[in-house]
Amino acid sequence: MWTVRLADVFFPGSSNPLVLHREFTTTLMCTFDLTLYPFDTQSCPMLLYVADYTFQYVSTSLQNVTFSGTRRLLEYRVTSVIHRSFLHENKSGQHIEIVITNLYGYYISGAYVPTMLLVIISYLTFFFDLSDFTNRIMVSLTSLLVLASLFSQIASGLPKTAYMKLIDVWFIFCILADFVMVFVLVVINSCMLKKEEPSPPSFHRVRPFSVTASSSLASYPSGLKPRSRLFHKLPFKIPCQTPADTPASDSSGSVRLYRTDRSEHKDPAIQLSEIIIIIIRTWFSCLFHEDHPRK
């Protein structure tokens, strides 16, 4: 009778697989790129492989990877878990990648919407009355101060980085836009004040002329030739009244237009009509206030 000892029995590995279950707890460092913060998506990779054996002796395989923790974190949410096999220095391993997305709802309601409304309020000052500069500049400056204080408050709770984040760019854009609006309001008011300043007086001189019985039509200035027969029937010279400050050389038979103030009559059409009225009144005063009786 044969006795078989257990030590003499060999089991082929191909038909008798061995399964080893081990549980590991580890802490991984995940580097974030916060350029698009708070609309960023981060990826945290994790590499698992057996360091002492090459892939000829040990090969790893994963059928499925599940995330059993809480998917909704404080500021991020775990969206997916990706895994794949790889070879690293002739060692078989698994690459597991956890993808998380920022929960940006807080920043939309607490930062983007208020700042956008402040910029719109500052822009609406362009539709105020142009003469109401005090209210226009006060609304714009108040909006600018609120933007600066809101940016300081929110930036204190943001992650500290050496580069600018997307939310920083947004705040800087809003502050610069509000500042440009304030600058434009000041420029508009300055231009309005310059237009309201009185301009220096101007003098317009009219060519002197006299009317006599022997005067021919050629002796009249261009555009002042008489068309009425009344001028041809006058046998004497018509003296005209001149101001006291008129030079002696121009006092005989002179018709002169004197000072006009542009600040009082800004419209050229009004100035032209006043000049015409002055000329007509001068002609009538020369016709009906003669110093010599008619023959």
BAFI-3210 file (N, C-alpha, C; in Angstrom, 3 decimals, decimal comma, padded with zeros to 6 digits):
// residues 295
n [1|2|3|4|5|6|7|8|9|10|11|12|13|14|15|16|17|18|19|20|21|22|23|24|25|26|27|28|29|30|31|32|33|34|35|36|37|38|39|40|41|42|43|44|45|46|47|48|49|50|51|52|53|54|55|56|57|58|59|60|61|62|63|64|65|66|67|68|69|70|71|72|73|74|75|76|77|78|79|80|81|82|83|84|85|86|87|88|89|90|91|92|93|94|95|96|97|98|99|100|101|102|103|104|105|106|107|108|109|110|111|112|113|114|115|116|117|118|119|120|121|122|123|124|125|126|127|128|129|130|131|132|133|134|135|136|137|138|139|140|141|142|143|144|145|146|147|148|149|150|151|152|153|154|155|156|157|158|159|160|161|162|163|164|165|166|167|168|169|170|171|172|173|174|175|176|177|178|179|180|181|182|183|184|185|186|187|188|189|190|191|192|193|194|195|196|197|198|199|200|201|202|203|204|205|206|207|208|209|210|211|212|213|214|215|216|217|218|219|220|221|222|223|224|225|226|227|228|229|230|231|232|233|234|235|236|237|238|239|240|241|242|243|244|245|246|247|248|249|250|251|252|253|254|255|256|257|258|259|260|261|262|263|264|265|266|267|268|269|270|271|272|273|274|275|276|277|278|279|280|281|282|283|284|285|286|287|288|289|290|291|292|293|294|295]
n.u [000,863|000,563|001,674|000,835|002,389|001,731|003,647|004,761|003,078|002,427|001,107|000,077|000,554|-000,962|-003,455|-004,281|-004,917|-003,619|-004,827|-004,342|-005,279|-005,029|-005,110|-004,657|-003,888|-003,415|-002,018|-002,318|-000,738|-002,154|-001,763|-003,006|-004,179|-005,029|-005,774|-008,144|-009,922|-013,003|-013,987|-012,762|-011,410|-010,054|-007,516|-006,536|-003,999|-003,066|-000,674|-000,210|001,830|003,849|006,831|009,046|009,030|009,179|007,190|007,256|006,944|004,981|001,849|-000,544|-004,041|-007,151|-010,582|-012,703|-013,147|-014,305|-015,672|-016,119|-016,502|-017,734|-019,075|-019,634|-017,811|-016,302|-015,716|-015,506|-016,551|-016,601|-016,425|-015,778|-014,023|-011,167|-009,413|-006,542|-004,273|-000,662|002,856|005,712|009,008|009,515|007,718|004,576|001,610|-001,107|-003,004|-004,764|-007,141|-008,624|-011,202|-012,215|-014,579|-015,089|-017,373|-019,047|-021,241|-021,572|-019,793|-020,846|-023,294|-022,389|-020,295|-019,937|-022,499|-023,273|-021,100|-021,399|-023,878|-023,204|-021,440|-023,211|-024,967|-023,212|-022,759|-025,250|-025,292|-024,565|-026,892|-028,123|-029,135|-027,142|-026,378|-026,569|-024,212|-023,281|-024,852|-024,342|-021,558|-021,376|-022,833|-021,266|-018,751|-019,478|-020,216|-017,704|-016,232|-017,654|-017,158|-014,373|-014,211|-015,712|-014,142|-011,841|-012,898|-013,766|-011,397|-009,884|-010,762|-010,057|-008,028|-004,505|-002,322|000,538|000,059|-002,386|-005,826|-008,907|-011,107|-009,860|-009,048|-011,551|-012,560|-010,649|-011,120|-013,774|-013,356|-011,590|-013,241|-015,274|-013,722|-012,900|-015,376|-015,915|-013,825|-014,545|-016,935|-015,952|-014,423|-016,430|-017,942|-015,980|-015,615|-018,146|-018,120|-016,128|-017,365|-019,348|-017,979|-017,473|-016,740|-014,103|-014,866|-015,844|-015,153|-016,707|-016,182|-017,661|-017,451|-016,948|-019,231|-020,805|-023,673|-024,443|-025,786|-024,423|-023,238|-022,263|-023,399|-021,266|-019,668|-020,535|-020,142|-019,651|-022,580|-024,089|-025,473|-027,837|-031,246|-033,576|-035,382|-035,306|-032,794|-031,505|-032,765|-031,988|-030,571|-028,480|-025,838|-026,107|-025,836|-024,471|-024,943|-022,333|-020,536|-019,014|-016,423|-015,372|-012,789|-011,333|-010,740|-012,538|-015,027|-016,769|-019,579|-019,580|-020,368|-020,500|-020,183|-020,291|-019,145|-019,840|-021,017|-020,015|-020,643|-023,205|-024,713|-024,657|-025,462|-024,848|-026,783|-028,466|-026,698|-026,217|-028,781|-029,097|-027,085|-028,085|-030,431|-029,312|-028,013|-030,215|-031,604|-029,701|-029,627|-032,284|-032,163|-030,359|-031,845|-034,173|-033,398|-032,242|-029,814|-029,919|-032,298|-034,633|-034,508]
n.v [-001,166|002,124|005,209|008,552|011,598|015,009|016,829|015,809|016,375|018,218|021,178|022,412|025,766|026,959|025,796|026,179|028,965|031,633|033,916|037,074|039,193|042,498|045,449|048,904|052,082|055,324|058,609|061,030|063,544|066,152|068,256|071,394|073,352|076,527|078,425|078,871|079,282|080,264|078,232|075,813|072,543|069,790|067,244|064,355|062,197|058,718|056,237|052,770|050,059|047,042|047,134|045,397|043,309|042,400|042,679|040,132|038,320|039,268|040,508|043,071|043,722|045,355|045,190|046,849|050,059|051,642|054,512|055,017|057,016|060,259|062,121|064,813|067,442|070,074|072,387|071,227|068,647|065,185|063,910|061,789|058,602|057,341|054,614|052,708|050,298|050,092|050,090|050,497|051,024|048,295|047,179|046,093|047,950|050,040|052,797|055,250|057,757|060,542|062,728|065,977|068,629|072,129|073,663|076,175|077,754|079,392|081,532|082,690|083,765|085,334|086,940|087,397|088,188|090,453|092,268|092,649|093,947|096,320|097,493|097,909|099,746|101,891|102,452|103,370|105,997|107,573|108,154|110,041|113,479|115,886|118,204|117,508|116,890|116,309|114,216|112,222|111,740|111,001|108,594|106,941|106,967|105,834|103,264|102,402|102,350|100,395|098,156|097,873|097,322|094,947|093,238|093,107|091,817|089,291|088,285|087,675|085,184|083,457|080,896|081,192|082,235|082,586|083,525|085,105|084,514|083,505|084,788|086,954|088,400|089,106|090,846|092,911|093,823|094,835|096,911|098,586|099,226|100,680|102,801|103,996|104,942|106,902|108,660|109,438|110,792|113,010|114,232|114,903|116,752|118,733|119,592|120,700|122,849|124,428|125,205|126,844|129,055|132,610|133,964|135,947|139,364|140,304|142,294|143,693|145,197|147,432|148,439|151,874|154,227|156,764|158,642|160,557|163,067|163,064|160,640|157,651|154,381|152,718|153,584|152,505|150,083|146,570|144,678|146,576|148,289|150,742|150,057|151,432|154,259|156,399|156,975|158,119|160,530|162,197|165,288|165,958|165,342|162,659|162,947|160,884|159,613|159,025|157,079|158,441|157,615|157,215|157,303|160,358|160,406|158,611|159,606|161,013|160,353|157,630|154,268|152,042|148,901|147,890|146,510|143,115|140,511|137,257|135,405|135,984|135,627|132,881|131,409|131,353|132,095|133,797|135,879|136,809|137,708|139,811|141,548|142,277|143,611|145,786|147,126|147,850|149,553|151,567|152,609|153,641|155,569|157,343|158,242|159,504|161,365|163,909|166,542|168,744|170,709|169,639|170,611]
n.w [000,000|-000,900|000,409|000,224|000,509|001,403|000,704|-001,550|-003,641|-006,527|-007,890|-010,918|-012,079|-014,116|-014,101|-011,560|-010,253|-008,179|-005,870|-004,502|-002,035|-001,042|000,891|000,504|001,806|000,879|000,422|-002,002|-003,984|-005,739|-008,417|-009,211|-011,947|-012,052|-013,936|-015,373|-013,338|-011,846|-013,502|-013,986|-014,754|-013,203|-013,199|-011,612|-011,558|-010,928|-010,385|-010,378|-009,737|-009,578|-008,014|-007,747|-009,558|-012,992|-016,027|-017,113|-015,074|-013,339|-014,025|-014,243|-014,084|-014,599|-014,234|-013,637|-012,174|-009,383|-007,738|-004,471|-002,623|-001,455|-003,998|-004,324|-003,415|-001,380|-003,008|-005,452|-007,757|-008,228|-011,336|-013,113|-013,363|-014,715|-016,115|-017,189|-018,583|-018,406|-019,237|-017,377|-017,294|-017,928|-016,215|-015,210|-014,871|-013,608|-014,647|-013,117|-013,234|-011,821|-012,405|-011,725|-011,350|-011,093|-008,833|-009,839|-009,324|-007,064|-007,508|-009,780|-008,893|-006,778|-007,654|-010,531|-011,583|-009,844|-010,400|-013,150|-013,231|-011,909|-013,744|-015,869|-014,681|-014,356|-017,045|-017,830|-017,047|-019,186|-020,449|-018,944|-018,332|-019,992|-018,698|-016,066|-014,429|-011,853|-010,659|-012,534|-012,361|-009,695|-009,533|-011,195|-009,879|-007,416|-008,248|-009,131|-006,715|-005,270|-006,866|-006,502|-003,726|-003,609|-005,145|-003,548|-001,305|-002,297|-003,389|-001,166|-000,339|-002,360|-003,980|-003,522|-005,961|-008,152|-010,649|-012,788|-012,385|-014,036|-012,896|-011,707|-013,955|-014,936|-012,924|-013,061|-015,655|-015,376|-013,511|-014,938|-017,125|-015,842|-014,876|-017,287|-018,176|-016,236|-016,837|-019,443|-018,914|-017,507|-019,515|-021,369|-019,867|-019,540|-022,186|-022,644|-020,851|-021,980|-024,346|-023,348|-022,424|-022,764|-025,931|-027,408|-028,364|-031,684|-034,591|-037,369|-040,368|-042,663|-046,010|-046,584|-048,072|-050,136|-051,202|-053,946|-056,207|-058,613|-058,660|-060,182|-061,205|-061,170|-059,121|-056,758|-054,185|-054,852|-054,948|-053,579|-055,259|-056,091|-056,649|-056,716|-058,007|-056,390|-055,396|-057,626|-058,007|-056,009|-055,383|-053,742|-051,341|-049,032|-045,698|-043,147|-039,889|-037,659|-035,222|-032,196|-031,800|-034,293|-036,720|-038,078|-040,779|-041,881|-041,358|-043,027|-044,792|-044,131|-043,492|-040,992|-039,396|-036,057|-032,974|-032,325|-030,328|-030,020|-028,119|-027,341|-029,629|-031,043|-033,198|-036,636|-038,535|-037,110|-036,546|-039,171|-039,902|-038,054|-038,912|-041,429|-040,633|-039,256|-041,363|-042,971|-041,207|-040,975|-043,579|-043,755|-041,718|-042,855|-045,028|-044,027|-042,109|-042,889|-043,011|-044,740|-046,508|-049,058|-052,518]
ca.u [000,000|001,358|001,265|001,160|002,572|001,309|004,799|005,136|002,057|002,698|-000,063|000,469|000,005|-001,923|-004,789|-004,566|-004,500|-003,534|-005,375|-003,862|-006,062|-004,380|-005,750|-003,684|-004,383|-002,330|-002,365|-001,711|-000,660|-002,734|-001,400|-004,099|-003,931|-006,172|-005,845|-009,549|-010,729|-013,645|-014,585|-011,681|-011,566|-008,766|-007,299|-005,605|-003,575|-002,514|000,003|-000,059|002,584|004,696|008,164|010,121|008,922|008,889|005,918|007,336|006,560|003,751|001,060|-001,718|-005,207|-008,317|-011,823|-013,554|-012,749|-015,450|-015,396|-017,112|-016,609|-018,705|-018,683|-019,782|-016,873|-016,587|-015,730|-015,414|-017,389|-015,962|-017,266|-015,498|-012,793|-010,658|-008,277|-005,965|-003,031|000,536|004,153|006,651|010,317|009,282|006,859|003,161|000,923|-002,414|-003,099|-006,106|-007,256|-009,863|-011,523|-013,107|-015,021|-015,375|-018,764|-018,914|-022,505|-021,408|-019,104|-021,749|-024,268|-021,763|-019,249|-020,118|-023,752|-023,209|-020,170|-021,990|-024,919|-022,550|-020,936|-024,375|-025,428|-022,273|-022,963|-026,515|-025,092|-024,452|-028,236|-028,599|-029,040|-025,749|-026,124|-026,608|-022,906|-023,072|-025,434|-023,676|-020,242|-021,549|-023,233|-020,118|-017,741|-019,994|-020,074|-016,280|-015,831|-018,266|-016,408|-013,075|-014,411|-016,167|-012,981|-010,987|-013,549|-013,780|-010,026|-009,339|-011,151|-009,641|-006,707|-003,379|-001,489|001,457|-000,451|-003,752|-006,909|-009,946|-011,940|-009,079|-009,137|-012,900|-012,656|-009,823|-011,845|-014,905|-012,848|-011,075|-014,379|-015,910|-012,818|-012,979|-016,638|-015,729|-012,950|-015,317|-017,862|-015,194|-014,057|-017,644|-018,258|-014,970|-015,931|-019,328|-017,735|-015,382|-018,313|-020,124|-017,148|-017,685|-015,663|-013,717|-015,716|-015,323|-015,532|-016,921|-016,174|-018,318|-016,779|-017,686|-019,692|-021,677|-024,618|-024,593|-026,564|-023,561|-022,610|-022,651|-023,594|-019,975|-018,986|-021,050|-019,499|-020,331|-023,670|-024,836|-025,952|-029,248|-032,209|-034,739|-035,170|-035,174|-031,388|-031,093|-033,414|-031,494|-029,573|-027,517|-025,198|-026,817|-024,901|-024,799|-024,464|-021,285|-020,232|-018,031|-015,072|-014,980|-011,654|-011,709|-010,597|-013,657|-016,275|-017,668|-020,282|-019,151|-021,309|-019,630|-020,784|-019,385|-018,916|-020,835|-020,525|-020,355|-021,198|-024,641|-025,344|-023,799|-025,933|-024,477|-027,976|-028,932|-025,759|-026,450|-030,034|-028,877|-026,305|-029,004|-031,317|-028,531|-027,798|-031,486|-031,881|-028,761|-030,113|-033,469|-031,765|-029,730|-032,848|-035,222|-032,845|-031,304|-029,463|-030,160|-033,649|-034,702|-034,822]
ca.v [000,000|003,341|006,366|009,797|012,750|016,274|017,551|015,255|016,729|019,483|021,727|023,319|027,111|027,341|025,306|026,504|030,363|032,124|035,264|037,761|040,395|043,404|046,773|049,966|053,441|056,237|060,016|061,469|064,984|066,513|069,622|072,064|074,498|077,396|079,527|079,088|079,304|079,094|077,334|074,878|071,099|069,255|065,811|063,821|060,847|057,815|055,114|051,590|048,963|046,264|047,665|044,398|042,280|042,880|042,189|038,704|037,528|039,789|041,402|043,602|043,988|045,883|045,061|048,014|050,886|052,396|055,530|054,762|058,143|061,309|062,785|066,267|067,950|071,432|073,279|070,444|067,456|064,106|063,635|060,485|057,894|056,705|053,724|051,989|049,576|050,689|049,501|051,513|050,414|046,839|046,776|046,210|048,792|050,590|054,263|055,642|059,221|061,063|064,027|066,769|069,887|073,166|074,074|077,623|078,455|080,432|082,690|083,364|084,564|086,234|087,786|087,808|088,929|091,800|093,150|093,006|094,948|097,590|098,075|098,389|100,973|102,957|102,802|104,094|107,425|108,278|108,526|111,138|114,806|116,318|119,253|116,930|116,246|115,863|112,884|111,264|111,372|110,339|107,204|106,207|106,792|104,867|101,944|102,042|102,016|099,110|097,120|097,673|096,659|093,578|092,476|092,865|090,853|087,960|087,820|087,140|083,790|082,684|080,251|082,082|081,806|083,602|083,976|085,631|083,587|084,067|085,703|088,185|089,134|089,670|091,999|093,996|094,367|095,640|098,137|099,455|099,734|101,736|103,953|104,659|105,679|108,117|109,555|109,991|111,780|114,226|114,871|115,505|117,960|119,747|120,157|121,548|124,100|125,249|125,796|127,880|130,220|133,685|134,145|137,364|140,093|140,446|143,517|143,521|146,510|147,534|149,426|153,151|154,726|157,942|158,741|161,918|163,115|162,783|159,321|156,646|153,053|152,034|154,026|151,799|148,783|145,415|144,173|147,669|149,191|151,078|149,618|152,324|155,557|157,421|157,337|158,928|161,840|163,013|166,219|166,358|164,233|162,238|162,758|159,752|159,741|158,057|157,107|159,442|157,084|156,943|158,135|161,528|160,117|157,797|160,104|161,576|159,384|156,264|153,363|151,055|148,005|147,823|145,320|142,055|139,542|135,904|134,612|136,210|135,133|131,784|130,873|132,230|132,633|134,941|136,972|137,355|138,470|141,061|142,435|142,806|144,582|146,996|147,826|148,465|150,686|152,641|153,239|154,455|156,757|158,277|158,775|160,301|162,314|164,752|167,844|169,768|170,608|169,299|171,697]
ca.w [000,000|-001,038|001,209|-000,501|001,389|000,779|000,170|-002,849|-004,636|-007,225|-008,572|-012,020|-011,879|-015,150|-013,760|-010,163|-010,034|-006,812|-005,749|-003,307|-001,724|-000,103|000,939|000,736|002,027|000,538|000,183|-003,252|-004,230|-007,039|-008,795|-009,913|-012,826|-011,765|-014,898|-015,732|-012,122|-011,239|-014,497|-014,307|-014,591|-012,779|-013,389|-010,612|-011,973|-009,916|-011,037|-009,518|-010,365|-008,669|-008,277|-007,657|-010,587|-014,334|-016,560|-017,448|-013,908|-012,744|-014,877|-013,544|-014,928|-013,889|-014,973|-013,388|-011,039|-008,871|-006,717|-003,423|-001,707|-001,757|-005,242|-004,197|-002,430|-000,927|-004,164|-006,683|-007,861|-008,977|-012,503|-013,730|-013,008|-015,935|-015,843|-018,331|-018,277|-018,999|-018,910|-016,913|-017,051|-017,997|-015,104|-015,524|-013,906|-013,940|-014,575|-012,688|-013,304|-011,239|-013,008|-010,880|-011,961|-010,099|-008,625|-010,044|-009,104|-006,042|-008,075|-010,724|-008,144|-005,826|-008,227|-011,927|-011,774|-009,256|-011,110|-014,443|-012,974|-011,582|-014,991|-016,623|-014,017|-014,714|-018,457|-017,969|-016,788|-020,460|-020,873|-018,108|-018,925|-020,075|-017,712|-014,716|-014,268|-010,472|-010,469|-013,424|-011,840|-008,403|-009,784|-011,741|-008,832|-006,443|-008,866|-009,130|-005,347|-004,909|-007,581|-005,854|-002,433|-003,859|-005,597|-002,382|-000,421|-002,904|-003,601|000,085|-000,201|-003,527|-003,850|-003,792|-007,079|-008,660|-011,941|-012,735|-012,692|-014,895|-012,118|-011,543|-015,222|-015,033|-012,027|-013,601|-016,808|-014,900|-012,887|-015,997|-017,894|-015,043|-014,850|-018,593|-018,212|-015,432|-017,602|-020,559|-018,354|-017,196|-020,783|-021,931|-019,100|-019,843|-023,506|-022,514|-020,189|-022,933|-025,288|-022,670|-022,133|-023,744|-026,896|-027,531|-029,318|-033,047|-035,276|-038,799|-041,004|-043,964|-046,860|-046,586|-049,365|-050,070|-052,311|-054,481|-057,453|-059,760|-058,531|-061,173|-060,635|-061,023|-057,911|-055,595|-053,957|-055,433|-054,117|-052,956|-056,299|-055,841|-057,647|-056,676|-058,644|-055,369|-055,259|-058,776|-057,976|-054,906|-055,925|-052,727|-050,633|-047,821|-044,585|-042,271|-038,524|-037,317|-033,787|-031,786|-031,840|-035,670|-037,135|-038,882|-042,204|-042,342|-040,787|-044,036|-045,621|-043,824|-042,836|-040,370|-038,408|-034,927|-032,170|-032,142|-029,352|-030,461|-027,032|-027,258|-030,850|-031,479|-034,461|-037,755|-039,193|-036,317|-036,779|-040,507|-039,891|-037,336|-039,779|-042,448|-039,981|-038,977|-042,637|-043,383|-040,316|-041,312|-044,804|-043,462|-040,949|-043,788|-045,951|-043,392|-041,145|-043,630|-042,434|-045,757|-047,085|-050,469|-053,442]
c.u [000,905|000,755|001,753|001,259|002,206|002,478|005,191|004,156|002,390|001,446|000,424|-000,222|-001,030|-003,332|-005,183|-004,112|-004,524|-003,989|-004,914|-004,652|-005,311|-005,039|-004,710|-004,432|-003,223|-002,884|-001,596|-001,745|-001,175|-002,436|-002,513|-003,544|-005,163|-006,265|-007,288|-010,468|-011,717|-014,318|-013,570|-012,112|-010,191|-008,742|-006,221|-005,209|-002,978|-001,955|000,215|000,699|003,451|006,143|009,233|010,095|008,580|007,621|006,011|006,847|005,231|003,099|-000,195|-002,830|-006,353|-009,538|-012,698|-013,042|-013,956|-014,978|-016,496|-017,291|-017,694|-018,240|-018,766|-018,891|-017,233|-016,693|-015,726|-016,359|-016,663|-016,887|-017,029|-014,186|-012,367|-009,466|-007,839|-004,665|-001,853|001,756|005,113|007,942|010,187|008,469|005,416|002,472|-000,416|-002,389|-004,547|-006,143|-008,629|-010,067|-012,537|-013,375|-015,423|-016,871|-018,810|-020,209|-022,390|-020,788|-019,969|-022,715|-023,617|-020,736|-019,608|-021,383|-023,706|-022,271|-020,714|-023,073|-024,306|-021,996|-022,087|-024,911|-024,509|-022,447|-024,242|-026,370|-024,914|-025,817|-028,850|-028,505|-027,588|-025,413|-026,090|-025,309|-022,719|-023,611|-024,741|-022,350|-020,364|-021,940|-022,050|-019,052|-018,198|-019,884|-018,623|-015,803|-016,413|-017,546|-015,075|-013,218|-014,868|-015,011|-012,043|-011,584|-013,490|-012,364|-009,415|-009,689|-010,773|-008,319|-005,594|-002,506|-000,586|001,014|-001,901|-004,748|-007,969|-010,821|-011,193|-009,145|-010,502|-013,045|-011,842|-010,504|-012,996|-014,427|-012,320|-012,209|-015,088|-015,030|-012,850|-014,268|-016,544|-014,877|-013,703|-016,307|-017,148|-014,819|-015,264|-018,003|-017,246|-015,232|-017,147|-018,993|-016,950|-016,306|-019,108|-019,294|-017,366|-016,472|-015,312|-014,558|-015,027|-015,881|-015,622|-017,033|-016,825|-017,650|-017,579|-018,083|-020,580|-022,523|-024,744|-025,370|-025,728|-022,906|-023,150|-022,806|-022,278|-019,270|-019,461|-020,298|-020,332|-021,367|-024,485|-025,334|-027,428|-030,121|-033,458|-034,397|-034,992|-033,733|-030,930|-031,662|-032,912|-030,402|-028,504|-026,932|-025,974|-025,799|-025,380|-024,192|-023,445|-021,010|-019,117|-016,611|-014,617|-013,814|-012,100|-011,652|-011,771|-014,993|-017,235|-018,264|-019,913|-020,281|-020,487|-020,454|-019,782|-019,593|-020,133|-020,227|-020,978|-020,955|-022,698|-025,368|-024,437|-024,196|-025,529|-025,677|-028,515|-028,008|-025,988|-027,721|-029,867|-028,067|-027,193|-029,924|-030,575|-028,301|-029,067|-031,809|-030,949|-029,192|-031,317|-033,118|-031,096|-030,756|-033,785|-034,709|-031,794|-031,037|-029,746|-031,563|-033,565|-035,036|-035,983]
c.v [001,223|004,468|007,639|010,944|014,047|017,018|017,047|015,621|018,109|019,914|022,643|024,674|027,511|026,913|025,612|027,937|030,716|033,584|035,852|039,054|041,224|044,774|047,816|051,284|054,401|057,645|060,499|062,989|065,264|067,987|070,228|073,173|075,396|078,576|079,877|079,110|080,478|078,147|076,274|073,438|070,516|067,742|065,351|062,395|060,054|056,585|053,993|050,517|048,292|046,600|046,576|043,374|042,939|042,229|040,724|037,829|037,975|040,733|041,809|043,865|044,441|045,735|046,306|048,734|051,708|053,369|055,422|055,940|059,123|062,075|064,307|066,752|069,384|072,401|072,530|069,253|066,423|063,699|062,251|059,931|057,087|055,825|053,055|051,327|050,243|049,878|050,620|050,827|048,891|046,318|047,031|047,028|049,276|052,107|054,624|057,167|059,645|062,481|064,733|068,106|070,868|073,444|075,602|078,390|079,582|081,688|083,415|084,275|085,586|087,173|088,297|088,633|090,307|092,747|093,565|094,069|096,307|098,268|098,621|099,680|102,142|103,384|103,609|105,582|108,223|108,720|109,583|112,452|115,285|117,389|118,731|116,165|115,683|114,458|111,840|110,801|110,659|108,879|106,388|105,964|105,805|103,450|101,483|101,636|100,677|097,961|096,829|096,947|095,214|092,692|092,151|091,811|089,448|087,419|087,247|085,670|082,915|081,984|081,204|081,482|082,958|084,157|084,414|084,553|084,287|085,053|087,004|089,044|089,794|090,913|093,173|094,635|095,261|096,955|099,100|100,037|100,853|102,981|104,717|105,462|106,968|109,128|110,211|111,035|113,089|114,966|115,559|116,787|119,071|120,397|121,066|122,874|125,008|125,906|126,932|129,110|131,302|133,846|135,621|138,070|140,226|141,721|143,231|144,913|146,416|148,654|150,729|153,565|155,943|157,992|160,205|161,864|162,751|161,426|158,395|155,306|152,339|152,421|153,315|150,489|147,665|144,893|145,249|148,675|149,494|150,627|150,507|153,660|156,685|157,892|158,236|160,348|162,727|163,929|166,599|165,105|163,941|162,071|161,635|159,987|158,642|158,147|158,072|158,927|156,745|157,823|159,240|161,237|159,349|158,369|160,621|160,464|157,941|155,510|152,217|150,200|147,796|146,528|144,385|141,004|138,154|135,059|134,798|135,655|134,063|131,257|131,813|132,831|133,849|136,131|137,623|138,186|139,795|142,051|143,073|143,862|145,885|147,799|148,542|149,672|151,858|153,375|154,144|155,693|157,794|158,941|159,766|161,260|163,161|166,039|168,987|169,615|170,281|170,537|171,294]
c.w [000,000|-000,191|000,507|000,505|000,645|000,164|-001,199|-003,953|-005,213|-007,983|-009,693|-011,871|-012,906|-014,814|-012,325|-009,877|-008,555|-006,792|-004,426|-003,140|-000,688|-000,208|001,327|000,959|001,799|000,320|-001,033|-003,340|-005,638|-007,310|-009,640|-010,805|-012,754|-012,723|-015,237|-014,513|-012,169|-012,233|-014,926|-014,086|-014,308|-012,955|-012,417|-011,009|-010,801|-010,639|-010,021|-010,295|-009,295|-008,978|-008,370|-008,781|-011,921|-014,846|-016,989|-016,302|-013,311|-013,744|-014,124|-014,550|-014,040|-014,782|-014,828|-012,144|-010,629|-007,796|-005,678|-002,472|-002,129|-002,986|-005,139|-003,060|-002,062|-002,103|-005,491|-006,603|-008,711|-010,118|-013,094|-013,201|-014,227|-015,550|-017,138|-017,876|-018,969|-018,573|-018,557|-016,506|-016,938|-016,818|-015,498|-014,441|-014,438|-013,708|-014,268|-012,610|-012,793|-011,766|-012,113|-011,566|-010,872|-010,037|-008,653|-009,803|-008,092|-006,643|-009,109|-009,975|-007,223|-006,394|-009,617|-012,132|-011,102|-009,996|-012,469|-014,268|-012,637|-012,828|-015,831|-016,009|-014,353|-016,169|-018,657|-017,666|-018,078|-020,990|-019,954|-018,888|-018,890|-019,042|-016,277|-014,454|-012,867|-010,253|-011,336|-012,839|-010,501|-008,586|-010,287|-010,679|-007,763|-006,981|-008,869|-007,736|-004,904|-005,609|-006,899|-004,516|-002,607|-004,317|-004,434|-001,454|-000,996|-003,075|-002,331|000,284|-001,373|-003,258|-004,262|-004,899|-007,509|-010,002|-011,781|-013,125|-013,533|-014,138|-011,835|-012,801|-015,362|-014,145|-012,555|-014,809|-016,363|-014,291|-013,942|-016,837|-017,140|-014,983|-016,175|-018,704|-017,397|-016,188|-018,756|-020,061|-018,040|-018,473|-021,408|-021,191|-019,375|-021,197|-023,445|-021,847|-021,122|-023,946|-024,659|-022,323|-023,181|-024,644|-027,004|-028,577|-030,667|-033,671|-036,767|-039,428|-042,374|-044,750|-046,889|-047,998|-049,116|-051,326|-052,700|-055,775|-058,653|-059,692|-059,593|-060,478|-060,402|-059,744|-056,660|-055,413|-054,566|-054,459|-053,466|-053,994|-056,085|-056,996|-057,671|-057,336|-057,634|-055,234|-056,406|-058,715|-056,838|-055,429|-054,918|-052,084|-049,348|-046,712|-043,677|-040,905|-038,243|-035,836|-033,480|-031,899|-033,240|-036,044|-038,066|-040,362|-042,754|-041,925|-041,841|-044,871|-045,336|-043,153|-042,280|-039,393|-037,292|-034,159|-032,123|-031,236|-029,761|-029,354|-026,907|-028,474|-031,429|-032,849|-035,595|-038,471|-038,442|-036,513|-038,141|-040,548|-039,150|-038,171|-040,841|-041,847|-039,698|-040,250|-043,086|-042,511|-040,618|-042,574|-044,535|-042,648|-041,839|-044,709|-045,271|-042,327|-041,843|-042,849|-043,404|-046,313|-048,567|-051,279|-054,329]
res [m|w|t|v|r|l|a|d|v|f|f|p|g|s|s|n|p|l|v|l|h|r|e|f|t|t|t|l|m|c|t|f|d|l|t|l|y|p|f|d|t|q|s|c|p|m|l|l|y|v|a|d|y|t|f|q|y|v|s|t|s|l|q|n|v|t|f|s|g|t|r|r|l|l|e|y|r|v|t|s|v|i|h|r|s|f|l|h|e|n|k|s|g|q|h|i|e|i|v|i|t|n|l|y|g|y|y|i|s|g|a|y|v|p|t|m|l|l|v|i|i|s|y|l|t|f|f|f|d|l|s|d|f|t|n|r|i|m|v|s|l|t|s|l|l|v|l|a|s|l|f|s|q|i|a|s|g|l|p|k|t|a|y|m|k|l|i|d|v|w|f|i|f|c|i|l|a|d|f|v|m|v|f|v|l|v|v|i|n|s|c|m|l|k|k|e|e|p|s|p|p|s|f|h|r|v|r|p|f|s|v|t|a|s|s|s|l|a|s|y|p|s|g|l|k|p|r|s|r|l|f|h|k|l|p|f|k|i|p|c|q|t|p|a|d|t|p|a|s|d|s|s|g|s|v|r|l|y|r|t|d|r|s|e|h|k|d|p|a|i|q|l|s|e|i|i|i|i|i|i|r|t|w|f|s|c|l|f|h|e|d|h|p|r|k]
***
